[in-house]
Amino acid sequence: MAFLLQLHPPSLNLRHNPLLLTNPMKASLSQKTPQSRNSLQFPQWVSSVRSKSLNFLLSGSLALALSLTGVGFAEGKIGVNKPELLPKEFTTVIDVAGFLSDGQEKRIAQEIDALEKDTGYKLRVLAQNYPDTPGLAIKDFWKVDDNTIVFVADPTFGNILNFNVGASVDLDIPRSFWSRLAGKYGNIFYWKEKGEDASIEAAVMAISSCLREPAGANNCSEVR
């Protein structure tokens, strides 16, 4: 699985990394060069933090092995594996943090279902407050693969939007999209003012819009 905004590696390895979904800026774990698209005007540390965070969260939440680069504060975190926090039945949205209302969960799940039917991409949403997270248990529960985007909403590191992007998704979606998405809807000023739920819903709709765009040089050039 390739992942995240701030992740610079080519593919997300959900197997090794103890810290996976932490900070959103490692768009794809590919081992490609960090985004040369700093046109986003994000300082270098942002990218670093997101990638580390993301890894961290995932390890903390998912333990997908993202290859992150950047700040090392997340490395001291311990991976989590709490299958008891998973719902009894399959769902594409898991909110252990209580950020979303029942109605919001339903709307997001419906959007995700429609997106998967229309495009084949599998978006999965986990709202958490590390270390209160199912952690590694998410990988098998969701059967994460190269077509999967794991979106972890966790305010632990300030930016609430964290993404783990599968290798196939990474080939189709420019990494700069994830950075811009996190910068627009995940920054602490946005979710503190609008609420965590607003950040999550806005991010899901932006991802859906991006994934529905025809492939091309300018696809996902805007965060809607």
Backbone hydrogen bonds, N-H to C=O, Kabsch-Sander energy under -0.5 kcal/mol:
donor,donor_aa,acceptor,acceptor_aa,energy
2,A,11,S,-0.7
4,L,27,A,-0.8
5,L,24,P,-1.3
5,L,26,K,-1.9
5,L,27,A,-0.8
6,Q,26,K,-0.9
7,L,4,L,-0.6
8,H,67,S,-0.8
11,S,29,L,-1.6
12,L,165,V,-0.6
13,N,11,S,-0.6
13,N,65,A,-5.0
14,L,12,L,-1.1
14,L,64,L,-0.5
17,N,13,N,-0.8
20,L,18,P,-0.7
20,L,56,F,-0.8
22,T,20,L,-1.4
23,N,50,R,-1.1
26,K,5,L,-2.0
26,K,6,Q,-1.3
26,K,23,N,-0.7
27,A,25,M,-1.0
28,S,4,L,-1.4
28,S,7,L,-1.9
29,L,165,V,-0.5
30,S,10,P,-1.3
31,Q,9,P,-1.0
32,K,8,H,-1.0
38,N,36,S,-1.0
40,L,37,R,-1.4
41,Q,38,N,-2.4
46,V,43,P,-1.3
47,S,43,P,-1.1
48,S,44,Q,-1.8
49,V,45,W,-3.4
50,R,46,V,-2.5
51,S,47,S,-2.1
52,K,48,S,-2.8
53,S,49,V,-3.5
54,L,22,T,-1.0
54,L,23,N,-0.8
54,L,50,R,-3.3
55,N,51,S,-2.3
56,F,19,L,-0.6
56,F,52,K,-3.1
57,L,53,S,-4.0
58,L,54,L,-2.8
59,S,55,N,-2.9
60,G,56,F,-4.5
61,S,57,L,-3.8
62,L,58,L,-2.3
63,A,58,L,-9.6
65,A,13,N,-5.0
66,L,64,L,-1.8
68,L,66,L,-1.1
75,E,72,G,-1.5
76,G,73,F,-0.8
77,K,74,A,-1.8
80,V,59,S,-2.5
82,K,134,P,-2.6
85,L,82,K,-2.3
86,L,83,P,-1.7
94,I,125,V,-2.9
95,D,93,V,-0.5
96,V,94,I,-0.6
96,V,127,A,-1.7
97,A,127,A,-1.0
105,E,101,S,-2.5
106,K,102,D,-2.2
107,R,103,G,-2.3
108,I,104,Q,-2.7
109,A,105,E,-2.6
110,Q,106,K,-2.3
111,E,107,R,-2.2
112,I,108,I,-2.5
113,D,109,A,-2.4
114,A,110,Q,-2.3
115,L,111,E,-2.4
116,E,112,I,-2.4
117,K,113,D,-2.1
118,D,114,A,-2.2
119,T,115,L,-2.5
120,G,115,L,-0.6
120,G,116,E,-1.7
122,K,147,N,-2.7
123,L,121,Y,-0.7
124,R,149,I,-2.7
125,V,92,T,-2.7
126,L,151,F,-2.9
127,A,94,I,-3.0
128,Q,126,L,-0.5
128,Q,153,A,-2.7
129,N,132,D,-1.1
132,D,129,N,-2.7
133,T,131,P,-1.8
136,L,80,V,-2.9
137,A,134,P,-1.4
138,I,61,S,-0.5
138,I,135,G,-2.2
139,K,136,L,-1.4
140,D,136,L,-0.6
141,F,137,A,-1.8
142,W,138,I,-2.6
143,K,139,K,-0.7
144,V,139,K,-1.9
148,T,145,D,-1.8
149,I,122,K,-3.2
150,V,148,T,-0.5
150,V,164,N,-2.9
151,F,124,R,-3.4
151,F,149,I,-0.7
152,V,150,V,-0.7
152,V,162,N,-2.6
153,A,126,L,-3.0
153,A,151,F,-0.6
154,D,152,V,-0.8
154,D,160,I,-1.8
157,F,154,D,-0.6
158,G,155,P,-2.0
159,N,157,F,-0.9
160,I,158,G,-0.6
160,I,186,G,-2.2
162,N,152,V,-1.4
162,N,160,I,-0.6
164,N,150,V,-2.5
165,V,163,F,-0.5
166,G,148,T,-1.8
168,S,146,D,-0.8
169,V,146,D,-1.4
170,D,166,G,-2.4
171,L,167,A,-1.3
172,D,168,S,-1.0
172,D,169,V,-0.6
173,I,169,V,-2.5
177,F,174,P,-1.7
178,W,174,P,-0.6
178,W,175,R,-0.6
179,S,175,R,-1.3
180,R,176,S,-2.5
181,L,177,F,-2.6
182,A,178,W,-2.4
183,G,179,S,-2.3
184,K,180,R,-2.1
185,Y,181,L,-2.6
186,G,181,L,-0.6
186,G,182,A,-1.4
187,N,182,A,-0.5
190,Y,187,N,-0.6
191,W,187,N,-2.0
192,K,188,I,-1.8
193,E,189,F,-1.5
194,K,190,Y,-3.3
195,G,191,W,-1.3
199,S,195,G,-1.7
200,I,196,E,-2.3
201,E,197,D,-2.7
202,A,198,A,-2.5
203,A,199,S,-2.3
204,V,200,I,-2.4
205,M,201,E,-2.2
206,A,202,A,-2.1
207,I,203,A,-2.5
208,S,204,V,-2.5
209,S,205,M,-2.3
210,C,206,A,-2.3
211,L,207,I,-2.8
212,R,208,S,-1.1
213,E,209,S,-0.5
213,E,210,C,-1.4
219,N,216,G,-1.4
221,S,218,N,-1.3
224,R,222,E,-0.8
